[in-house]
Amino acid sequence: MVSERVISDNDLRKAIRELRARQDLARKEGHADLVDDLARRIRSYQDEMGRRL
């Protein structure tokens, strides 16, 4: 059995903000592959927030 960690709404919001900052930096530095990966992670967290509302 896999234990799934529950993340608070505030932690999700914080993670989204931090990932966006990392995405902006990656974009400025020309790391397109990292930008795409971060965008997927951000969408995943946003989807989770949407399910909670």
C-alpha distance matrix in Angstrom:
0.0 3.8 6.5 9.4 12.7 15.4 18.8 22.0 24.7 27.0 24.6 24.2 28.0 28.5 26.2 28.1 31.4 30.6 29.4 32.6 34.7 33.1 33.7 37.3 37.8 36.4 38.7 41.7 41.0 40.7 37.1 36.5 33.3 31.8 33.2 31.5 28.1 28.5 29.7 26.5 24.4 26.9 26.7 22.9 23.3 26.2 24.4 21.7 24.7 26.3 23.5 23.7 27.5
3.8 0.0 3.8 6.3 9.5 12.5 15.6 19.0 21.7 23.8 21.2 20.7 24.5 24.9 22.5 24.5 27.8 26.8 25.6 28.9 30.9 29.3 30.0 33.6 34.1 32.7 35.0 38.0 37.3 37.1 33.5 33.1 29.9 28.2 29.7 28.1 24.6 24.9 26.2 23.1 20.9 23.3 23.4 19.6 19.8 23.0 21.5 18.8 21.8 23.7 21.1 21.3 25.1
6.5 3.8 0.0 3.8 6.4 9.4 12.6 15.8 18.8 20.8 18.3 18.3 22.1 22.4 20.4 22.7 25.7 24.9 24.2 27.5 29.3 28.1 29.1 32.5 33.0 32.1 34.5 37.2 36.8 36.9 33.5 33.2 30.3 28.2 29.4 28.2 24.7 24.4 25.8 23.0 20.3 22.3 22.7 19.0 18.5 21.6 20.5 17.4 19.9 22.2 19.7 19.3 23.1
9.4 6.3 3.8 0.0 3.8 6.4 9.4 12.8 15.4 17.6 15.2 14.8 18.6 19.2 17.2 19.2 22.4 21.9 21.1 24.2 26.3 25.3 26.1 29.5 30.3 29.4 31.6 34.4 34.3 34.4 31.1 30.6 27.9 25.7 26.6 25.3 22.0 21.5 22.6 19.9 17.1 18.9 19.1 15.5 14.8 17.9 16.8 13.6 16.2 18.5 16.2 15.8 19.6
12.7 9.5 6.4 3.8 0.0 3.8 6.3 9.7 12.8 14.5 12.0 12.2 15.9 16.2 14.6 17.0 19.8 19.3 19.0 22.2 23.9 23.2 24.4 27.6 28.3 27.9 30.2 32.7 32.7 33.2 30.0 29.9 27.5 24.9 25.6 24.9 21.6 20.4 21.8 19.6 16.4 17.7 18.6 15.2 13.7 16.8 16.5 13.1 14.9 17.8 16.1 15.1 18.7
15.4 12.5 9.4 6.4 3.8 0.0 3.8 6.5 9.5 11.7 9.9 10.1 13.6 14.5 13.5 15.6 18.4 18.5 18.6 21.4 23.3 23.1 24.2 27.1 28.2 28.1 30.1 32.7 33.1 33.6 30.7 30.4 28.4 25.7 25.8 25.2 22.3 20.6 21.5 19.6 16.4 16.9 17.6 14.5 12.4 14.9 14.7 11.0 12.2 15.1 13.4 11.8 15.3
18.8 15.6 12.6 9.4 6.3 3.8 0.0 3.8 6.6 8.2 6.1 6.5 10.0 10.7 10.0 12.3 14.8 15.0 15.5 18.1 19.9 20.0 21.3 23.9 25.1 25.3 27.3 29.6 30.2 31.0 28.3 28.2 26.5 23.6 23.4 23.2 20.4 18.3 19.2 17.9 14.5 14.4 15.6 13.0 10.2 12.7 13.4 9.9 10.3 13.8 13.0 11.2 14.3
22.0 19.0 15.8 12.8 9.7 6.5 3.8 0.0 3.8 5.4 5.1 6.3 8.7 9.8 10.5 12.4 14.4 15.3 16.3 18.4 20.1 20.9 22.2 24.4 25.8 26.5 28.2 30.3 31.3 32.3 30.0 29.8 28.6 25.5 25.0 25.0 22.6 20.0 20.6 19.8 16.5 15.6 16.8 14.8 11.4 13.0 14.1 10.8 9.8 13.3 13.0 10.3 12.7
24.7 21.7 18.8 15.4 12.8 9.5 6.6 3.8 0.0 3.8 5.4 5.1 6.3 8.6 9.8 10.6 12.5 14.3 15.3 16.6 18.6 20.0 20.8 22.7 24.6 25.5 26.7 28.9 30.3 31.2 29.1 28.7 27.8 24.9 23.7 23.8 21.9 19.1 19.0 18.6 15.7 14.0 14.9 13.6 10.0 10.6 12.1 9.3 7.1 10.6 11.1 8.4 9.9
27.0 23.8 20.8 17.6 14.5 11.7 8.2 5.4 3.8 0.0 3.8 5.4 5.1 6.1 8.5 9.9 10.6 12.3 14.1 15.4 16.7 18.4 19.8 21.3 22.9 24.2 25.6 27.3 28.8 30.1 28.3 28.3 27.7 24.5 23.3 24.0 22.2 19.0 19.3 19.6 16.5 14.5 16.2 15.4 11.6 12.3 14.6 12.3 10.0 13.5 14.6 12.0 13.1
24.6 21.2 18.3 15.2 12.0 9.9 6.1 5.1 5.4 3.8 0.0 3.8 5.4 5.0 6.0 8.6 9.8 10.4 12.0 14.1 15.3 16.3 17.9 19.9 21.1 22.1 23.9 25.7 26.8 28.1 25.9 26.1 25.2 21.9 21.3 21.9 19.7 16.7 17.6 17.6 14.2 12.9 15.1 13.8 10.2 12.0 14.3 11.8 10.6 14.4 15.2 13.2 15.0
24.2 20.7 18.3 14.8 12.2 10.1 6.5 6.3 5.1 5.4 3.8 0.0 3.8 5.4 5.1 6.2 8.7 9.9 10.4 12.2 14.3 15.2 16.1 18.3 20.0 20.6 22.1 24.3 25.5 26.3 24.1 23.9 22.9 19.9 18.9 19.1 17.1 14.2 14.6 14.4 11.2 9.6 11.4 10.3 6.5 8.2 10.6 8.4 7.4 11.1 12.3 10.9 12.8
28.0 24.5 22.1 18.6 15.9 13.6 10.0 8.7 6.3 5.1 5.4 3.8 0.0 3.8 5.5 5.1 6.3 8.7 9.9 10.7 12.5 14.4 15.2 16.7 18.7 19.9 20.9 22.8 24.5 25.5 23.9 23.6 23.3 20.2 18.7 19.3 18.0 14.6 14.6 15.3 12.6 10.0 12.0 12.0 8.3 8.5 11.7 10.5 8.3 11.6 13.7 12.3 13.0
28.5 24.9 22.4 19.2 16.2 14.5 10.7 9.8 8.6 6.1 5.0 5.4 3.8 0.0 3.8 5.4 5.1 6.2 8.5 9.9 10.7 12.4 14.1 15.5 16.8 18.3 19.9 21.4 22.7 24.3 22.6 23.0 22.6 19.2 18.1 19.4 17.8 14.3 15.1 16.2 13.1 11.0 13.9 13.8 10.3 11.4 14.7 13.4 11.8 15.2 17.1 15.6 16.7
26.2 22.5 20.4 17.2 14.6 13.5 10.0 10.5 9.8 8.5 6.0 5.1 5.5 3.8 0.0 3.8 5.4 5.1 6.0 8.5 9.8 10.4 11.9 14.1 15.3 16.1 18.0 19.9 20.9 22.0 19.9 20.2 19.4 16.1 15.3 16.3 14.3 11.0 12.3 13.0 9.6 8.3 11.4 11.1 8.0 10.0 13.1 12.0 11.4 14.8 16.4 15.7 17.3
28.1 24.5 22.7 19.2 17.0 15.6 12.3 12.4 10.6 9.9 8.6 6.2 5.1 5.4 3.8 0.0 3.8 5.5 5.1 6.1 8.6 9.8 10.2 12.2 14.3 15.0 16.1 18.3 19.8 20.6 18.8 18.5 18.2 15.1 13.6 14.4 13.1 9.6 9.8 11.1 8.4 5.7 8.8 9.6 6.8 7.6 11.1 11.0 10.1 12.9 15.2 15.0 16.0
31.4 27.8 25.7 22.4 19.8 18.4 14.8 14.4 12.5 10.6 9.8 8.7 6.3 5.1 5.4 3.8 0.0 3.8 5.5 5.2 6.3 8.8 9.8 10.7 12.6 14.3 15.3 16.8 18.6 20.0 18.7 18.9 19.2 16.0 14.2 15.9 15.1 11.3 11.8 13.9 11.6 8.8 12.0 13.3 10.6 10.8 14.5 14.6 13.1 15.8 18.4 17.8 18.4
30.6 26.8 24.9 21.9 19.3 18.5 15.0 15.3 14.3 12.3 10.4 9.9 8.7 6.2 5.1 5.5 3.8 0.0 3.8 5.4 5.1 6.3 8.5 9.9 10.8 12.3 14.2 15.5 16.6 18.3 16.8 17.6 17.6 14.1 13.1 15.2 13.8 10.2 11.9 13.9 11.2 9.6 13.2 14.0 11.7 13.0 16.4 16.2 15.4 18.4 20.6 20.1 21.2
29.4 25.6 24.2 21.1 19.0 18.6 15.5 16.3 15.3 14.1 12.0 10.4 9.9 8.5 6.0 5.1 5.5 3.8 0.0 3.8 5.4 5.0 6.0 8.6 9.8 10.2 12.0 14.1 15.1 16.1 14.1 14.5 14.2 10.8 9.7 11.5 10.1 6.4 8.2 10.2 7.9 6.6 10.4 11.4 10.0 11.4 14.5 14.9 14.8 17.3 19.5 19.7 21.0
32.6 28.9 27.5 24.2 22.2 21.4 18.1 18.4 16.6 15.4 14.1 12.2 10.7 9.9 8.5 6.1 5.2 5.4 3.8 0.0 3.8 5.4 4.9 6.1 8.6 9.7 10.3 12.3 14.1 15.0 13.9 13.9 14.6 11.6 9.3 11.4 11.3 7.6 8.0 11.0 9.8 7.4 10.6 12.7 11.4 11.6 15.1 16.1 15.4 17.5 20.2 20.5 21.1
34.7 30.9 29.3 26.3 23.9 23.3 19.9 20.1 18.6 16.7 15.3 14.3 12.5 10.7 9.8 8.6 6.3 5.1 5.4 3.8 0.0 3.8 5.4 5.1 6.3 8.6 9.9 10.7 12.4 14.3 13.6 14.5 15.6 12.3 10.6 13.5 13.4 9.9 11.2 14.2 12.8 10.9 14.3 16.2 14.7 15.2 18.7 19.4 18.6 20.9 23.6 23.6 24.2
33.1 29.3 28.1 25.3 23.2 23.1 20.0 20.9 20.0 18.4 16.3 15.2 14.4 12.4 10.4 9.8 8.8 6.3 5.0 5.4 3.8 0.0 3.8 5.5 5.1 6.1 8.5 9.9 10.5 12.1 10.7 12.1 12.6 9.1 8.3 11.4 10.8 7.8 10.1 12.9 11.4 10.7 14.3 15.7 14.8 16.0 19.1 19.7 19.7 22.0 24.4 24.7 25.7
33.7 30.0 29.1 26.1 24.4 24.2 21.3 22.2 20.8 19.8 17.9 16.1 15.2 14.1 11.9 10.2 9.8 8.5 6.0 4.9 5.4 3.8 0.0 3.8 5.4 5.0 6.1 8.6 9.8 10.4 9.0 9.4 10.3 7.4 5.2 8.4 8.8 6.0 7.3 10.7 10.3 9.4 12.3 14.4 14.2 14.9 17.8 19.1 19.2 21.0 23.5 24.3 25.2
37.3 33.6 32.5 29.5 27.6 27.1 23.9 24.4 22.7 21.3 19.9 18.3 16.7 15.5 14.1 12.2 10.7 9.9 8.6 6.1 5.1 5.5 3.8 0.0 3.8 5.5 5.1 6.2 8.7 9.9 10.0 10.6 12.7 10.3 7.8 11.2 12.4 9.7 10.3 14.0 13.9 12.3 15.0 17.6 17.1 17.2 20.3 21.8 21.3 23.0 25.9 26.5 26.9
37.8 34.1 33.0 30.3 28.3 28.2 25.1 25.8 24.6 22.9 21.1 20.0 18.7 16.8 15.3 14.3 12.6 10.8 9.8 8.6 6.3 5.1 5.4 3.8 0.0 3.8 5.4 5.1 6.2 8.6 8.7 10.7 12.6 9.9 8.8 12.6 13.2 11.0 12.6 15.9 15.5 14.6 17.7 19.8 19.2 19.9 23.0 24.1 23.9 25.9 28.5 29.0 29.7
36.4 32.7 32.1 29.4 27.9 28.1 25.3 26.5 25.5 24.2 22.1 20.6 19.9 18.3 16.1 15.0 14.3 12.3 10.2 9.7 8.6 6.1 5.0 5.5 3.8 0.0 3.8 5.5 5.1 6.1 5.1 7.2 8.9 6.5 5.9 9.7 10.4 9.1 11.0 14.0 14.0 14.0 16.7 18.6 18.8 19.8 22.4 23.7 24.1 25.9 28.3 29.2 30.2
38.7 35.0 34.5 31.6 30.2 30.1 27.3 28.2 26.7 25.6 23.9 22.1 20.9 19.9 18.0 16.1 15.3 14.2 12.0 10.3 9.9 8.5 6.1 5.1 5.4 3.8 0.0 3.8 5.4 5.1 5.9 6.4 9.4 8.2 6.1 9.5 11.5 10.4 11.0 14.4 15.2 14.6 16.8 19.3 19.7 20.0 22.6 24.5 24.6 25.9 28.6 29.7 30.3
41.7 38.0 37.2 34.4 32.7 32.7 29.6 30.3 28.9 27.3 25.7 24.3 22.8 21.4 19.9 18.3 16.8 15.5 14.1 12.3 10.7 9.9 8.6 6.2 5.1 5.5 3.8 0.0 3.8 5.5 7.8 9.5 12.6 11.3 9.7 13.3 15.1 13.7 14.6 18.0 18.6 17.7 20.2 22.7 22.7 23.0 25.8 27.5 27.3 28.8 31.6 32.5 33.0
41.0 37.3 36.8 34.3 32.7 33.1 30.2 31.3 30.3 28.8 26.8 25.5 24.5 22.7 20.9 19.8 18.6 16.6 15.1 14.1 12.4 10.5 9.8 8.7 6.2 5.1 5.4 3.8 0.0 3.8 5.8 8.7 11.3 10.2 10.0 13.4 14.7 14.0 15.6 18.6 19.0 18.9 21.5 23.6 23.8 24.6 27.2 28.7 29.0 30.7 33.2 34.1 34.9
40.7 37.1 36.9 34.4 33.2 33.6 31.0 32.3 31.2 30.1 28.1 26.3 25.5 24.3 22.0 20.6 20.0 18.3 16.1 15.0 14.3 12.1 10.4 9.9 8.6 6.1 5.1 5.5 3.8 0.0 3.8 5.8 8.9 9.0 8.6 11.5 13.4 13.5 14.6 17.3 18.5 18.7 20.7 22.9 23.7 24.3 26.6 28.5 29.0 30.3 32.8 34.1 34.9
37.1 33.5 33.5 31.1 30.0 30.7 28.3 30.0 29.1 28.3 25.9 24.1 23.9 22.6 19.9 18.8 18.7 16.8 14.1 13.9 13.6 10.7 9.0 10.0 8.7 5.1 5.9 7.8 5.8 3.8 0.0 3.8 5.6 5.4 6.3 8.9 10.2 10.7 12.4 14.6 15.6 16.4 18.5 20.2 21.3 22.3 24.4 26.0 26.9 28.4 30.5 31.9 33.1
36.5 33.1 33.2 30.6 29.9 30.4 28.2 29.8 28.7 28.3 26.1 23.9 23.6 23.0 20.2 18.5 18.9 17.6 14.5 13.9 14.5 12.1 9.4 10.6 10.7 7.2 6.4 9.5 8.7 5.8 3.8 0.0 3.8 5.4 5.0 6.3 8.7 9.9 10.5 12.6 14.4 15.2 16.5 18.6 20.1 20.8 22.5 24.5 25.6 26.6 28.7 30.5 31.6
33.3 29.9 30.3 27.9 27.5 28.4 26.5 28.6 27.8 27.7 25.2 22.9 23.3 22.6 19.4 18.2 19.2 17.6 14.2 14.6 15.6 12.6 10.3 12.7 12.6 8.9 9.4 12.6 11.3 8.9 5.6 3.8 0.0 3.8 5.4 5.3 6.3 8.7 9.9 11.0 12.7 14.3 15.6 16.9 18.8 20.1 21.3 23.1 24.7 25.8 27.5 29.4 30.8
31.8 28.2 28.2 25.7 24.9 25.7 23.6 25.5 24.9 24.5 21.9 19.9 20.2 19.2 16.1 15.1 16.0 14.1 10.8 11.6 12.3 9.1 7.4 10.3 9.9 6.5 8.2 11.3 10.2 9.0 5.4 5.4 3.8 0.0 3.8 5.4 5.0 6.1 8.4 9.9 10.6 12.1 14.1 15.3 16.6 18.1 19.8 21.2 22.5 24.1 25.9 27.3 28.9
33.2 29.7 29.4 26.6 25.6 25.8 23.4 25.0 23.7 23.3 21.3 18.9 18.7 18.1 15.3 13.6 14.2 13.1 9.7 9.3 10.6 8.3 5.2 7.8 8.8 5.9 6.1 9.7 10.0 8.6 6.3 5.0 5.4 3.8 0.0 3.8 5.5 5.2 6.1 8.8 10.0 10.4 12.2 14.3 15.4 16.2 18.1 20.0 20.9 22.2 24.3 25.9 26.9
31.5 28.1 28.2 25.3 24.9 25.2 23.2 25.0 23.8 24.0 21.9 19.1 19.3 19.4 16.3 14.4 15.9 15.2 11.5 11.4 13.5 11.4 8.4 11.2 12.6 9.7 9.5 13.3 13.4 11.5 8.9 6.3 5.3 5.4 3.8 0.0 3.8 5.5 5.0 6.4 8.8 9.8 10.6 12.5 14.5 15.2 16.4 18.6 20.0 20.8 22.7 24.7 25.9
28.1 24.6 24.7 22.0 21.6 22.3 20.4 22.6 21.9 22.2 19.7 17.1 18.0 17.8 14.3 13.1 15.1 13.8 10.1 11.3 13.4 10.8 8.8 12.4 13.2 10.4 11.5 15.1 14.7 13.4 10.2 8.7 6.3 5.0 5.5 3.8 0.0 3.8 5.4 5.2 6.4 8.7 10.0 10.8 12.7 14.3 15.4 16.9 18.7 20.0 21.5 23.2 25.0
28.5 24.9 24.4 21.5 20.4 20.6 18.3 20.0 19.1 19.0 16.7 14.2 14.6 14.3 11.0 9.6 11.3 10.2 6.4 7.6 9.9 7.8 6.0 9.7 11.0 9.1 10.4 13.7 14.0 13.5 10.7 9.9 8.7 6.1 5.2 5.5 3.8 0.0 3.8 5.4 5.0 6.1 8.5 9.7 10.6 12.1 14.1 15.3 16.5 18.2 20.0 21.3 22.8
29.7 26.2 25.8 22.6 21.8 21.5 19.2 20.6 19.0 19.3 17.6 14.6 14.6 15.1 12.3 9.8 11.8 11.9 8.2 8.0 11.2 10.1 7.3 10.3 12.6 11.0 11.0 14.6 15.6 14.6 12.4 10.5 9.9 8.4 6.1 5.0 5.4 3.8 0.0 3.8 5.5 5.1 6.1 8.6 10.0 10.3 12.1 14.2 15.2 16.2 18.3 20.1 21.1
26.5 23.1 23.0 19.9 19.6 19.6 17.9 19.8 18.6 19.6 17.6 14.4 15.3 16.2 13.0 11.1 13.9 13.9 10.2 11.0 14.2 12.9 10.7 14.0 15.9 14.0 14.4 18.0 18.6 17.3 14.6 12.6 11.0 9.9 8.8 6.4 5.2 5.4 3.8 0.0 3.8 5.5 5.1 6.2 8.8 9.8 10.4 12.4 14.3 15.1 16.6 18.7 20.2
24.4 20.9 20.3 17.1 16.4 16.4 14.5 16.5 15.7 16.5 14.2 11.2 12.6 13.1 9.6 8.4 11.6 11.2 7.9 9.8 12.8 11.4 10.3 13.9 15.5 14.0 15.2 18.6 19.0 18.5 15.6 14.4 12.7 10.6 10.0 8.8 6.4 5.0 5.5 3.8 0.0 3.8 5.4 5.0 6.3 8.6 9.8 10.7 12.5 14.2 15.5 17.0 18.9
26.9 23.3 22.3 18.9 17.7 16.9 14.4 15.6 14.0 14.5 12.9 9.6 10.0 11.0 8.3 5.7 8.8 9.6 6.6 7.4 10.9 10.7 9.4 12.3 14.6 14.0 14.6 17.7 18.9 18.7 16.4 15.2 14.3 12.1 10.4 9.8 8.7 6.1 5.1 5.5 3.8 0.0 3.8 5.4 5.2 6.1 8.5 9.9 10.6 12.2 14.3 15.5 16.8
26.7 23.4 22.7 19.1 18.6 17.6 15.6 16.8 14.9 16.2 15.1 11.4 12.0 13.9 11.4 8.8 12.0 13.2 10.4 10.6 14.3 14.3 12.3 15.0 17.7 16.7 16.8 20.2 21.5 20.7 18.5 16.5 15.6 14.1 12.2 10.6 10.0 8.5 6.1 5.1 5.4 3.8 0.0 3.8 5.4 4.9 6.0 8.5 9.7 10.2 12.2 14.2 15.4
22.9 19.6 19.0 15.5 15.2 14.5 13.0 14.8 13.6 15.4 13.8 10.3 12.0 13.8 11.1 9.6 13.3 14.0 11.4 12.7 16.2 15.7 14.4 17.6 19.8 18.6 19.3 22.7 23.6 22.9 20.2 18.6 16.9 15.3 14.3 12.5 10.8 9.7 8.6 6.2 5.0 5.4 3.8 0.0 3.8 5.5 5.1 6.3 8.8 9.8 10.7 12.7 14.7
23.3 19.8 18.5 14.8 13.7 12.4 10.2 11.4 10.0 11.6 10.2 6.5 8.3 10.3 8.0 6.8 10.6 11.7 10.0 11.4 14.7 14.8 14.2 17.1 19.2 18.8 19.7 22.7 23.8 23.7 21.3 20.1 18.8 16.6 15.4 14.5 12.7 10.6 10.0 8.8 6.3 5.2 5.4 3.8 0.0 3.8 5.4 5.0 6.3 8.6 9.9 10.8 12.8
26.2 23.0 21.6 17.9 16.8 14.9 12.7 13.0 10.6 12.3 12.0 8.2 8.5 11.4 10.0 7.6 10.8 13.0 11.4 11.6 15.2 16.0 14.9 17.2 19.9 19.8 20.0 23.0 24.6 24.3 22.3 20.8 20.1 18.1 16.2 15.2 14.3 12.1 10.3 9.8 8.6 6.1 4.9 5.5 3.8 0.0 3.8 5.3 5.0 6.2 8.7 9.9 10.8
24.4 21.5 20.5 16.8 16.5 14.7 13.4 14.1 12.1 14.6 14.3 10.6 11.7 14.7 13.1 11.1 14.5 16.4 14.5 15.1 18.7 19.1 17.8 20.3 23.0 22.4 22.6 25.8 27.2 26.6 24.4 22.5 21.3 19.8 18.1 16.4 15.4 14.1 12.1 10.4 9.8 8.5 6.0 5.1 5.4 3.8 0.0 3.8 5.4 5.0 6.3 8.8 10.1
21.7 18.8 17.4 13.6 13.1 11.0 9.9 10.8 9.3 12.3 11.8 8.4 10.5 13.4 12.0 11.0 14.6 16.2 14.9 16.1 19.4 19.7 19.1 21.8 24.1 23.7 24.5 27.5 28.7 28.5 26.0 24.5 23.1 21.2 20.0 18.6 16.9 15.3 14.2 12.4 10.7 9.9 8.5 6.3 5.0 5.3 3.8 0.0 3.8 5.3 5.1 6.5 9.0
24.7 21.8 19.9 16.2 14.9 12.2 10.3 9.8 7.1 10.0 10.6 7.4 8.3 11.8 11.4 10.1 13.1 15.4 14.8 15.4 18.6 19.7 19.2 21.3 23.9 24.1 24.6 27.3 29.0 29.0 26.9 25.6 24.7 22.5 20.9 20.0 18.7 16.5 15.2 14.3 12.5 10.6 9.7 8.8 6.3 5.0 5.4 3.8 0.0 3.8 5.4 5.2 6.5
26.3 23.7 22.2 18.5 17.8 15.1 13.8 13.3 10.6 13.5 14.4 11.1 11.6 15.2 14.8 12.9 15.8 18.4 17.3 17.5 20.9 22.0 21.0 23.0 25.9 25.9 25.9 28.8 30.7 30.3 28.4 26.6 25.8 24.1 22.2 20.8 20.0 18.2 16.2 15.1 14.2 12.2 10.2 9.8 8.6 6.2 5.0 5.3 3.8 0.0 3.8 5.4 5.4
23.5 21.1 19.7 16.2 16.1 13.4 13.0 13.0 11.1 14.6 15.2 12.3 13.7 17.1 16.4 15.2 18.4 20.6 19.5 20.2 23.6 24.4 23.5 25.9 28.5 28.3 28.6 31.6 33.2 32.8 30.5 28.7 27.5 25.9 24.3 22.7 21.5 20.0 18.3 16.6 15.5 14.3 12.2 10.7 9.9 8.7 6.3 5.1 5.4 3.8 0.0 3.8 5.6
23.7 21.3 19.3 15.8 15.1 11.8 11.2 10.3 8.4 12.0 13.2 10.9 12.3 15.6 15.7 15.0 17.8 20.1 19.7 20.5 23.6 24.7 24.3 26.5 29.0 29.2 29.7 32.5 34.1 34.1 31.9 30.5 29.4 27.3 25.9 24.7 23.2 21.3 20.1 18.7 17.0 15.5 14.2 12.7 10.8 9.9 8.8 6.5 5.2 5.4 3.8 0.0 3.8
27.5 25.1 23.1 19.6 18.7 15.3 14.3 12.7 9.9 13.1 15.0 12.8 13.0 16.7 17.3 16.0 18.4 21.2 21.0 21.1 24.2 25.7 25.2 26.9 29.7 30.2 30.3 33.0 34.9 34.9 33.1 31.6 30.8 28.9 26.9 25.9 25.0 22.8 21.1 20.2 18.9 16.8 15.4 14.7 12.8 10.8 10.1 9.0 6.5 5.4 5.6 3.8 0.0
